[in-house]
Structure formats: structure tokens, C-alpha cells
Amino acid sequence: MNWGMDLNPNGRRSFLRKCTALCLLTGSSGLPFTLKETSHQPHRIRVLDRERVFVSGHTGAIRPIPDRFVHRLFPKLPEVPDTLEVNYPWKKENCAHFKERALDGLGAINDGILADGQNILQIIPTTPTTPDTQSGSPLYKCWYRLSTDGGKNFTDFKLIVQDGNAPDYPVKGVKIGRNGYTIPLTSAFVKGSNGEILIPVHLHPWDEERQMIYNPADAYLFGDSGVLIGEWTADRSDLRWKFGDWLRIDHRLSTRGLFEPSIVELSPGHFAMVMRGSNLKKPDLPSYAWLSFSSDYCRTWTTPKPFSYSDGQPFFVPAACSTLFRSVFNQKLYWIGNICDQNPSGNHPRYPLVMGRVDEKKFGLIRESVVVIDHRVANREDLSVELSNYKILECPDTPEIVVAVTRREKGTWAKAPSWFQILLD
């Protein structure tokens, strides 16, 4: 695929708005060298401005994200502590808030936060060991805190416990100290048309027969996906928690199961969920993102199938997160993720990072709408670079978003996020 990058490196937004359309010519590096005004190009998603921060060799000041994207959807939240005291034998848990990927309280839409009027919900995962590791991830559990006054005051963090469950079995399929579940920090929470708060989550399931974490392909870790459901109490001072069913895929289709789900409501009660798959240990297996549907407000799900273009052709996606989000400005549905020209191998390559609009009737990515947000810079970055850990900030007054990406190479994170200011179609 010939990836084109619609980019104005000087951020000349006034010039862009005067043009009826722009055509971007690219050289062999994939970076822009000419902007040409045309009269026949339809309006497209375009990258207006960027600030790249590399893992190594970055010099000079780093431009901040434009201030109109700051605190528009959420207030600045209190700091998340590094640890929480818990009533378990190990006494404390480590919070998975990943400071190296944070945006200093900017309130990205997929940052474990949802604002519902004056009520603000924040969820964090914790583990007794190291977050985002083979030993720490299977022991995740989720805690929440609330503000009922628009962010002026927050409750202490409380363990999420499904109605009818005991604290040692907080959510269906989870036993504290044995296995766990977590929110994906790149997926947005959704308020359903019925008023419920819908939280995409994934589980590290337990193998009762072998008495260990379920991992049939022996491919690092295996996951099931689902949606945690919060319902406000009558006085809106707290949430009651419910859960439907976990969704599993055959390990011969995705060796690591289904991780990092992202959801969107298509019509009242009808939802789509896109999830991360993997071909780890089976490199000849096509690696896709996976798609499933619910018609009962995320309680049950259809058999997953590859997420495809709207013309029906599937595309290759590495084992990396991807995000569905609906713009608060134009209500259109978009997808952000990594698409590869060739079948990837496990997690790699995690570039380019792309964005496109979703056809909601066919539920597929509109091929002609896809643009590159960012790509590996060949003379600056290793083949292992990851452009896959991002946050999305919206400006509700203009058809623009910011995608902030923290680059990683060989386990080392850049000192600050790169960011990309994008004009929606």
C-alpha cells in the first residue's frame, strides 16, 4: 500500500481553511515536500501540525499541545498514587498508570476517564507485582473513584465488585490472587443510550482443568474481552456494577486471544467491539484486529470475525491496540491503529500509525479515508520502534483532534509524547 501523509509541518491552519482542498505530494521518504491547492479533491482527514519526540537524540525544546485541547472534556484530576494500600496479605498494589505515557492530566478521552454531567468516573488497574509484565498483568484488578461536583472533590479509590459477588471474586471469571482483568488504557469509556456506563475490559482467564492461567497456544498470555457495565444509583452518588459474558476466540485464529477491546454504540442497544489479535508463535497465521457485535447493551457478543475495509477485504494489523471513537464535533466514527503492508509477526512492526473513517452500515474501514498519522523515521529510528501507545484529545468547538504518541524502542520510552494535530473530514 502506498501510504500518503497529509501534513502541514508549519501548522498554517488559516491557509488550510481557505483552501477548498489540498493535494499532498510525497517523496520517497514519505514526508511532505510540496503542498498543492486543487479544486477537485474531496475534503479528507489531514494532519495539520506535529511535534515528534524521539527515544534518543532529541534536542531542543518540545512544543506543548495547543491549549484549546487541554481540559476541554475533563478537568485536571488529582494525581494517581504509585501504590494503593489493600486488604490482602501483600498489603499494597502497584498502580498501572504509566507515567512515561501520561499527558500530565490533560484528560484524554481514552485515559480511563468518563465525564457524565457533573459526575466524573476514573478507573485504574493495579497489580501486586510489576504492571505490563507476564507476571503482573494476569493479576490486574480495577479500582474506581468518583466526583459528583465536576471534579472539585473525589472519593477514595474503591474496588470494582459486580453486584452479587464477594470482594475476593470481584467480577465474573476473576478470583483475587489467581487471575485478573483490566481496562485497556487506549479505549474510551462509553455512555450508552440507556444511561449505563460501558467499560471495555479484557480478562486473563483461568484454566480449571490445568489450574493455571489459560494459554492454549503457549503464546505469552491469552485474553478474553468483554464490557463492564456501571449503573448510577438513584441519587447518582455511586455506581452499581454488572457484567454480561466474556468473548473468546479460538487460539488457532488468534494465538493470544482477544485483548484491548474498543467499543461504540451504533444504534440503541447495538454495539460494535474491535479487539487486538495476534499470530505470535504462528507467523504464517494472518494477523488481524477482530470485530464482534452486541444487540443487548454489551451483555453478549457475536462470533468474532476480522475487522476489514468497507469493501470486505481484511487488512493486516500487528498485536497492538486500536481505538474506535466517535467525534463529539461531527458524530462520525473513526478508527486509529497500525496497518501493515505484509503480515506482521506478533507485535511487530507497530508502524505506520493510521486513521480512517468507519462505514457504520457495512461496518468497515473506508479505504479511501485512511491517512498516516506517523511512520517510522528511517534515519532516526530502529526497526523495533513502536507507534502504538497513544491518547486522543478532542476540541469540541472545532473538527480537530490531537493524537499523542509515546514512542518506544527496545523497551525504552521517549521522554515526552509526540503529538499530531488532525483535521477531521
C-alpha positions as CSV (number, residue, x, y, z in Angstrom):
1,M,0.0,0.0,0.0
2,N,1.3,3.5,-0.8
3,W,0.8,5.4,2.4
4,G,0.4,9.2,1.9
5,M,0.7,11.6,4.8
6,D,-1.4,14.7,4.7
7,L,0.7,17.1,6.8
8,N,1.3,20.8,7.1
9,P,4.5,20.9,9.2
10,N,4.1,24.6,9.9
11,G,0.6,24.3,11.2
12,R,-0.7,27.0,8.9
13,R,-4.4,26.4,9.8
14,S,-5.6,29.7,8.3
15,F,-4.2,28.7,4.9
16,L,-5.7,25.2,5.1
17,R,-9.2,26.6,5.9
18,K,-9.1,28.9,2.9
19,C,-8.3,26.1,0.5
20,T,-11.2,24.2,-1.0
21,A,-9.0,21.1,-0.9
22,L,-5.3,20.2,-0.7
23,C,-3.2,17.6,-2.5
24,L,-0.1,16.5,-0.8
25,L,2.8,15.2,-2.8
26,T,5.3,13.0,-1.1
27,G,8.9,12.0,-1.8
28,S,10.5,8.6,-1.3
29,S,10.8,9.2,2.5
30,G,7.0,9.5,2.8
31,L,7.5,13.1,4.2
32,P,5.8,16.1,2.5
33,F,7.8,18.5,0.4
34,T,5.1,20.3,-1.6
35,L,1.5,21.4,-0.9
36,K,-0.6,21.9,-3.9
37,E,-4.0,23.5,-4.0
38,T,-6.6,21.8,-6.1
39,S,-10.3,22.2,-6.8
40,H,-11.4,18.6,-7.2
41,Q,-10.1,16.8,-4.1
42,P,-12.8,15.9,-1.6
43,H,-12.3,17.0,2.0
44,R,-10.1,14.5,3.8
45,I,-8.7,13.8,7.2
46,R,-5.4,15.8,7.4
47,V,-2.5,16.2,9.8
48,L,-2.1,19.9,10.3
49,D,0.8,20.0,12.7
50,R,3.2,17.7,14.5
51,E,5.8,17.6,17.2
52,R,7.9,14.4,17.2
53,V,9.9,13.4,20.3
54,F,12.3,10.6,19.6
55,V,13.6,8.0,22.0
56,S,17.2,9.1,21.6
57,G,19.0,12.1,20.2
58,H,16.1,14.6,20.8
59,T,17.4,18.1,21.2
60,G,15.8,21.4,21.7
61,A,12.5,22.5,23.4
62,I,9.4,20.4,23.0
63,R,6.3,22.4,21.9
64,P,3.3,21.8,24.1
65,I,0.0,20.5,22.8
66,P,-2.2,23.5,21.7
67,D,-4.0,24.8,24.7
68,R,-7.5,24.6,23.3
69,F,-7.2,20.8,23.5
70,V,-6.4,20.9,27.2
71,H,-9.1,20.2,29.9
72,R,-12.0,20.6,27.4
73,L,-13.7,17.3,28.1
74,F,-12.3,16.6,31.6
75,P,-10.9,18.7,34.4
76,K,-7.4,18.1,35.7
77,L,-7.7,15.1,38.0
78,P,-5.9,14.5,41.3
79,E,-2.6,12.6,40.9
80,V,-2.9,8.8,40.9
81,P,-0.7,7.4,43.6
82,D,2.1,4.9,42.7
83,T,0.6,2.3,45.1
84,L,-2.7,1.6,46.9
85,E,-3.0,0.0,50.3
86,V,-5.1,-3.1,50.1
87,N,-6.7,-5.6,52.4
88,Y,-4.8,-8.6,51.1
89,P,-1.8,-10.4,52.6
90,W,0.6,-8.5,50.3
91,K,-0.7,-5.1,51.8
92,K,-0.2,-2.9,48.7
93,E,-0.7,-2.9,44.9
94,N,1.2,-1.0,42.2
95,C,-0.9,1.3,40.1
96,A,-0.7,0.8,36.3
97,H,-0.8,4.5,35.4
98,F,2.4,4.5,33.3
99,K,3.8,8.0,33.9
100,E,6.0,7.7,30.8
101,R,2.9,7.7,28.7
102,A,0.9,10.3,30.6
103,L,-0.2,13.7,29.4
104,D,0.2,15.5,32.7
105,G,-3.6,15.5,33.5
106,L,-4.8,16.7,30.1
107,G,-7.8,14.3,30.2
108,A,-7.5,12.3,27.0
109,I,-10.8,10.6,26.0
110,N,-9.2,7.1,26.3
111,D,-7.4,7.6,29.6
112,G,-9.6,5.7,32.0
113,I,-11.9,8.6,32.5
114,L,-15.6,9.5,31.7
115,A,-17.5,12.7,32.4
116,D,-21.2,12.4,32.7
117,G,-22.5,15.8,33.6
118,Q,-21.1,16.8,37.0
119,N,-20.2,13.2,37.7
120,I,-16.7,12.0,36.7
121,L,-15.5,8.4,36.8
122,Q,-11.9,7.4,36.8
123,I,-10.7,3.7,36.8
124,I,-7.2,2.5,37.4
125,P,-5.8,-1.1,37.3
126,T,-3.4,-2.4,39.9
127,T,-1.3,-5.5,40.4
128,P,0.8,-6.8,43.3
129,T,3.8,-7.1,41.0
130,T,5.1,-5.1,38.0
131,P,2.4,-3.8,35.6
132,D,2.5,-4.8,32.0
133,T,4.6,-7.9,32.5
134,Q,3.9,-11.6,32.1
135,S,3.7,-12.0,35.9
136,G,2.0,-8.7,36.7
137,S,-0.7,-8.5,34.0
138,P,-2.6,-11.7,35.0
139,L,-3.2,-10.3,38.5
140,Y,-4.7,-7.0,37.5
141,K,-7.9,-5.7,39.2
142,C,-9.7,-2.4,38.7
143,W,-10.5,0.4,41.2
144,Y,-12.6,3.5,40.7
145,R,-13.2,6.9,42.2
146,L,-15.9,9.4,41.6
147,S,-16.5,13.1,41.6
148,T,-20.1,14.4,41.9
149,D,-19.2,18.1,41.7
150,G,-17.4,18.4,38.4
151,G,-14.0,17.4,39.6
152,K,-13.7,19.6,42.7
153,N,-13.7,16.6,45.1
154,F,-13.1,12.9,44.5
155,T,-13.8,9.8,46.6
156,D,-11.1,7.4,47.6
157,F,-10.4,4.5,45.2
158,K,-12.8,1.6,45.7
159,L,-12.5,-2.0,44.3
160,I,-15.0,-2.7,41.5
161,V,-17.2,-5.5,42.7
162,Q,-20.0,-6.9,40.5
163,D,-23.5,-6.9,42.1
164,G,-23.9,-10.2,44.0
165,N,-20.2,-11.0,44.1
166,A,-17.8,-11.1,47.0
167,P,-14.7,-8.9,47.1
168,D,-12.5,-12.0,46.5
169,Y,-14.4,-12.7,43.3
170,P,-15.0,-9.1,42.1
171,V,-16.0,-9.8,38.5
172,K,-17.2,-12.9,36.7
173,G,-14.3,-15.2,36.0
174,V,-11.9,-13.4,38.4
175,K,-10.5,-14.6,41.7
176,I,-8.1,-12.3,43.6
177,G,-4.6,-13.7,43.8
178,R,-5.3,-16.2,40.9
179,N,-6.2,-14.2,37.8
180,G,-7.5,-10.8,36.9
181,Y,-8.8,-8.3,34.3
182,T,-8.1,-4.8,33.3
183,I,-9.2,-1.8,31.2
184,P,-7.2,-1.0,28.1
185,L,-5.8,2.5,28.5
186,T,-6.2,3.3,24.8
187,S,-10.0,2.6,24.7
188,A,-12.7,5.1,25.5
189,F,-15.5,4.5,28.0
190,V,-18.9,5.0,26.5
191,K,-22.2,6.3,28.0
192,G,-24.9,4.1,26.4
193,S,-28.3,5.4,25.2
194,N,-29.9,3.8,28.2
195,G,-27.7,5.8,30.6
196,E,-25.3,2.9,31.5
197,I,-21.6,3.5,31.6
198,L,-19.9,0.8,29.5
199,I,-16.2,0.0,30.2
200,P,-14.3,-2.3,27.7
201,V,-12.1,-4.8,29.6
202,H,-10.1,-7.9,29.0
203,L,-9.6,-10.9,31.1
204,H,-6.7,-13.3,31.8
205,P,-8.9,-16.4,32.0
206,W,-8.3,-19.3,34.4
207,D,-7.9,-22.9,33.2
208,E,-9.8,-25.0,35.7
209,E,-8.5,-28.3,34.2
210,R,-4.8,-27.3,34.4
211,Q,-5.2,-25.0,37.4
212,M,-3.3,-22.2,35.7
213,I,-3.8,-19.1,33.6
214,Y,-5.4,-20.3,30.3
215,N,-2.9,-20.1,27.5
216,P,-3.6,-22.9,24.9
217,A,-1.1,-21.7,22.3
218,D,1.6,-21.1,24.9
219,A,1.9,-17.6,23.4
220,Y,2.9,-15.2,26.2
221,L,-0.6,-14.5,27.6
222,F,-4.1,-15.2,26.4
223,G,-7.1,-12.9,26.7
224,D,-10.9,-12.8,26.6
225,S,-12.8,-9.5,26.0
226,G,-16.0,-8.0,27.4
227,V,-17.7,-5.0,28.8
228,L,-18.1,-4.0,32.4
229,I,-21.4,-2.1,33.0
230,G,-21.9,0.7,35.5
231,E,-25.4,1.9,36.5
232,W,-25.8,5.1,38.6
233,T,-27.6,4.7,41.9
234,A,-30.8,6.7,42.3
235,D,-29.0,9.6,44.0
236,R,-26.1,9.4,41.4
237,S,-23.6,9.2,44.2
238,D,-22.2,5.8,43.2
239,L,-22.2,3.1,40.6
240,R,-23.5,-0.4,40.7
241,W,-21.5,-2.8,38.6
242,K,-22.8,-5.6,36.3
243,F,-21.3,-7.9,33.7
244,G,-22.5,-10.0,30.8
245,D,-20.4,-12.6,29.1
246,W,-16.7,-12.8,28.1
247,L,-16.0,-13.3,24.4
248,R,-13.4,-15.9,23.4
249,I,-11.8,-16.6,20.1
250,D,-10.3,-20.0,19.0
251,H,-6.5,-19.9,19.7
252,R,-6.0,-21.3,16.2
253,L,-7.3,-17.9,14.8
254,S,-5.6,-15.6,17.3
255,T,-2.9,-17.3,19.4
256,R,-3.1,-14.8,22.2
257,G,-6.9,-14.4,22.2
258,L,-8.7,-11.1,22.3
259,F,-7.1,-8.1,24.1
260,E,-7.7,-4.3,24.3
261,P,-11.3,-4.1,23.2
262,S,-12.7,-0.8,21.9
263,I,-16.5,-0.2,21.6
264,V,-19.0,2.1,20.0
265,E,-22.8,2.3,20.0
266,L,-24.3,2.1,16.5
267,S,-28.0,2.4,17.5
268,P,-29.8,2.0,20.8
269,G,-28.5,-1.2,22.4
270,H,-26.4,-2.2,19.3
271,F,-22.7,-2.1,19.8
272,A,-19.5,-3.0,17.8
273,M,-16.3,-4.1,19.5
274,V,-12.9,-4.2,17.8
275,M,-10.1,-6.1,19.6
276,R,-6.4,-6.9,19.3
277,G,-5.4,-10.3,18.0
278,S,-2.0,-12.0,17.5
279,N,-0.2,-14.6,15.5
280,L,2.7,-15.0,18.0
281,K,4.3,-18.4,17.5
282,K,2.4,-19.0,14.3
283,P,3.8,-16.3,11.9
284,D,2.0,-17.8,8.9
285,L,-1.3,-17.1,10.6
286,P,-2.9,-13.9,9.3
287,S,-2.8,-11.2,12.0
288,Y,-6.0,-9.1,12.2
289,A,-7.9,-6.9,14.5
290,W,-11.2,-8.7,15.3
291,L,-14.7,-7.5,15.2
292,S,-17.8,-8.6,17.2
293,F,-21.3,-7.1,17.7
294,S,-23.8,-7.0,20.6
295,S,-27.6,-6.3,20.4
296,D,-28.2,-6.2,24.2
297,Y,-26.1,-3.3,25.5
298,C,-22.8,-5.3,25.6
299,R,-24.1,-8.4,27.5
300,T,-23.5,-10.9,24.8
301,W,-21.4,-10.9,21.6
302,T,-21.3,-12.5,18.1
303,T,-18.6,-14.8,16.9
304,P,-15.6,-12.6,16.1
305,K,-14.5,-12.0,12.5
306,P,-11.6,-10.0,11.0
307,F,-12.1,-6.2,11.0
308,S,-12.0,-5.3,7.3
309,Y,-12.3,-2.5,4.8
310,S,-15.8,-1.5,3.9
311,D,-15.3,-3.4,0.6
312,G,-14.9,-6.6,2.6
313,Q,-11.1,-7.0,2.3
314,P,-9.4,-7.6,5.6
315,F,-6.1,-5.9,6.4
316,F,-3.1,-6.9,8.5
317,V,-2.8,-5.5,12.0
318,P,0.0,-6.3,14.5
319,A,-0.7,-7.4,18.0
320,A,-1.3,-3.8,19.2
321,C,-4.1,-1.7,20.5
322,S,-6.6,0.1,18.2
323,T,-9.3,2.5,19.0
324,L,-12.8,3.3,17.8
325,F,-14.0,6.8,18.7
326,R,-17.0,9.0,17.7
327,S,-16.2,12.7,17.3
328,V,-18.1,15.0,19.7
329,F,-18.0,17.6,16.9
330,N,-19.4,15.8,13.8
331,Q,-20.6,12.4,15.3
332,K,-18.7,10.5,12.7
333,L,-16.9,7.2,13.7
334,Y,-13.2,6.8,13.3
335,W,-10.6,4.1,13.8
336,I,-7.0,4.6,14.8
337,G,-4.4,1.7,14.8
338,N,-1.4,0.2,12.9
339,I,-1.9,-1.3,9.5
340,C,0.9,-3.3,7.8
341,D,1.6,-3.9,4.1
342,Q,2.6,-7.5,4.9
343,N,1.5,-10.0,7.6
344,P,3.2,-8.9,10.8
345,S,5.0,-11.2,13.3
346,G,3.4,-10.9,16.7
347,N,3.8,-7.3,18.0
348,H,5.9,-6.0,15.1
349,P,6.0,-3.8,13.1
350,R,3.9,-1.3,15.1
351,Y,4.0,1.3,12.3
352,P,2.7,3.2,10.5
353,L,0.0,4.6,12.8
354,V,-3.0,5.4,10.7
355,M,-6.5,6.8,11.0
356,G,-9.6,6.4,8.9
357,R,-13.4,6.8,9.0
358,V,-15.7,3.8,9.6
359,D,-18.7,3.0,7.4
360,E,-21.3,2.1,10.0
361,K,-23.7,0.3,7.7
362,K,-21.1,-2.1,6.3
363,F,-19.0,-1.7,9.4
364,G,-15.7,-1.5,7.7
365,L,-12.9,1.0,7.4
366,I,-13.3,3.3,4.4
367,R,-10.2,2.6,2.4
368,E,-10.1,6.0,0.7
369,S,-10.3,7.8,4.0
370,V,-7.2,6.2,5.6
371,V,-4.2,8.5,6.2
372,V,-0.9,8.1,8.0
373,I,-0.6,9.9,11.3
374,D,3.0,8.9,11.7
375,H,5.6,6.5,10.4
376,R,9.0,5.2,11.5
377,V,11.7,7.7,10.5
378,A,14.3,5.5,8.8
379,N,17.4,7.6,9.6
380,R,16.4,8.2,13.2
381,E,14.6,5.1,14.5
382,D,15.2,1.3,14.8
383,L,13.0,-1.2,13.1
384,S,11.7,-2.1,16.6
385,V,10.1,1.4,17.2
386,E,6.5,1.3,18.4
387,L,4.0,3.9,17.4
388,S,1.2,2.2,19.3
389,N,0.8,3.8,22.7
390,Y,-1.4,6.9,22.2
391,K,-4.0,9.1,23.7
392,I,-6.7,11.1,21.9
393,L,-7.7,14.7,22.9
394,E,-10.7,16.4,21.3
395,C,-11.7,20.0,20.8
396,P,-15.5,20.1,20.8
397,D,-15.6,23.6,19.2
398,T,-13.7,22.6,16.0
399,P,-13.4,19.5,13.8
400,E,-9.9,18.7,15.2
401,I,-8.3,16.2,17.5
402,V,-4.8,15.6,18.9
403,V,-3.2,12.2,18.9
404,A,-0.3,12.0,21.3
405,V,2.0,9.0,20.8
406,T,4.8,8.0,23.2
407,R,7.5,6.3,21.1
408,R,9.3,3.2,22.3
409,E,12.3,1.4,21.1
410,K,13.7,-1.9,22.7
411,G,11.8,-1.2,25.9
412,T,13.0,2.5,26.2
413,W,10.3,5.2,26.1
414,A,10.7,8.7,24.7
415,K,10.9,11.4,27.4
416,A,7.6,13.0,26.2
417,P,4.8,12.2,23.8
418,S,5.0,13.1,20.2
419,W,1.7,14.8,19.1
420,F,-0.2,15.3,15.9
421,Q,-3.0,17.8,15.3
422,I,-5.5,16.4,12.9
423,L,-8.4,18.0,11.0
424,L,-11.3,15.6,10.6
425,D,-13.2,15.1,7.4
